[in-house]
Amino acid sequence: MSARVAVVAGNPRPASRTLAAARYVARQLAGHDPDLTVDLATLGPALLDWADPQVAALVDEVGAADLVVAASPTYKGTYTGLLKLFLDRFAGGTGLRGLAVPLLLGAGPQHQLAAELTLRPVLTELGATVPGRGLFVIDRHHDDPAAYADWLAATRPVVDAHLRTREGSA
């Protein structure tokens, strides 16, 4: 059984570069396309309705994934409020039960620590295991495999080992 992989993109623009980057990272880490893609821009006002059944179902599905790539453009040195609205739905400590990769895209290197300093702590607070350092990619290089190569080389072995362990215990 292959790992269940989810991508969550918190860019306010649907079908964004952020979403493309997250799908690429997920595919490279898991060896297959994501099983679930959540493009938060397409959910609109439902994100503000805590009783919305579609959003609740997405939270359950993302929470149960073996690997989640949580991605956002960098806004004011951190991730978007759109991603924050979605992550606020998860229970602390148990909401994310697998691995999670914090991925931020930004205009310049001055924000390269943002994934590590802002998004990683939230993902771990929600219960996820983050398999390496947060990933920051210059947005104009979002479609260049070289922009991800070093990070993938360092992180993929940790992800592989963790996913094999989870599959063996399932």
Summary of the structure (lengths in Angstrom):
residues: 170
radius of gyration: 14.6
end to end distance: 9.0
largest distance: 42.2
contacts: 581
relative contact order: 0.18
helix: 49%
strand: 18%
